[in-house]
Each structure stands twice: as structure tokens, then as C-alpha cells.
Amino acid sequence: MNQLINSDLLLNETILWSDQPNFKLFESEDILLIPFSFFWCSFIAFWEYQVLNFPSMGHFNFMALFGIPFILVGIYLLIGRFFYKAYIYKNRYYYVTDKRIIILTNTNYQNIESKYISQIPTINKKVRMDGSGTLIFGNNYRSNYRSNRRSHQELTPSFHNITDANKVYRIVNEIRNSTLDA
């Protein structure tokens, strides 16, 4: 895992911690998205059924084609997003060095997002009972498994679903405090 980032480290920069996010099938954002995706798919299935079983005046029914993009969106909402999230999590790596936090996403191309620890204004921590959790390095946060396309990039770097969130929180805070004292 460390060999992926070694060429992108700064001079005399050392890795103190590295890990990948743990894949969790269901997360808090799914509470509303799952019922919505069932509603969406049910409505589109009803739409297509009506259009295909009751053709209008024997002509080619454009409305059947009109529903296809909505079917594809429904399939993505219902199951595709879980496969996409698993793909992103499998190809995402988190690093804490003595100078920066680094998020490397190695999908179709290698995307590296880094932030100097001394420039992190605040660290928000969400920890589950098993010790895993999410660290948000700043205030503006959007879900971390989104795509790398510019329109979906995160507002604030975060380590999502890491194994020992408290340990990483302590490491980053110690470095942050030492740079503030200096």
C-alpha cells in the first residue's frame, strides 16, 4: 500500500499511518435513499407497464423509450451505487505523514488529495461502538465515496470508515499541536 504513494512524498516526509476504508453496505445516508429508490423503481415499473400494455393508437410509443433512462437511474439507486461504493473503497488509500494527510484514489487514474496538517482548522470525529469511524478535516463535508469528477469532489478531506478512528485522531492532533506550538 505504501509503495503507491512513496514517489509523491515530500523530501524527508515519513508515513506514520496508512489504511483503506472499510466497506459498509449500509450507512446513515441510506436511511432515506433506500425507500426513495424503491419508490422510484416502483413508479418507473408501473409507468413502463402502462406504456407497453396500452399502446396509443397502434403507433410506435415514444413513451416506452422515454422511460429507459429512468429505469437505469432506478437500477443505480437500488443496487448500482453499492457496487460503485465498493469499487471506490477498494481503490482508496489514506495516509498520515509527519506533514500531511493524504487521500489517494487509484481508479481509472491516480488522484491524490493532500492537506498540510498545520492548515487543518478543525477535526471532526464520528466514532462507532467498535472504534471504527470517520475523521473530517475541516467543516464542509460531503460523503467520501463519491466519484473523482470535479463536480463531485469533496469540499473537505476526510478519512471515511477507518478502523481505529481514535488512534488516527490522536496522531493528527499531536502533529497539529506540535506545529502550532512551534
Summary of the structure (lengths in Angstrom):
residues: 182
radius of gyration: 21.7
end to end distance: 31.6
largest distance: 80.0
contacts: 485
relative contact order: 0.16
helix: 45%
strand: 21%
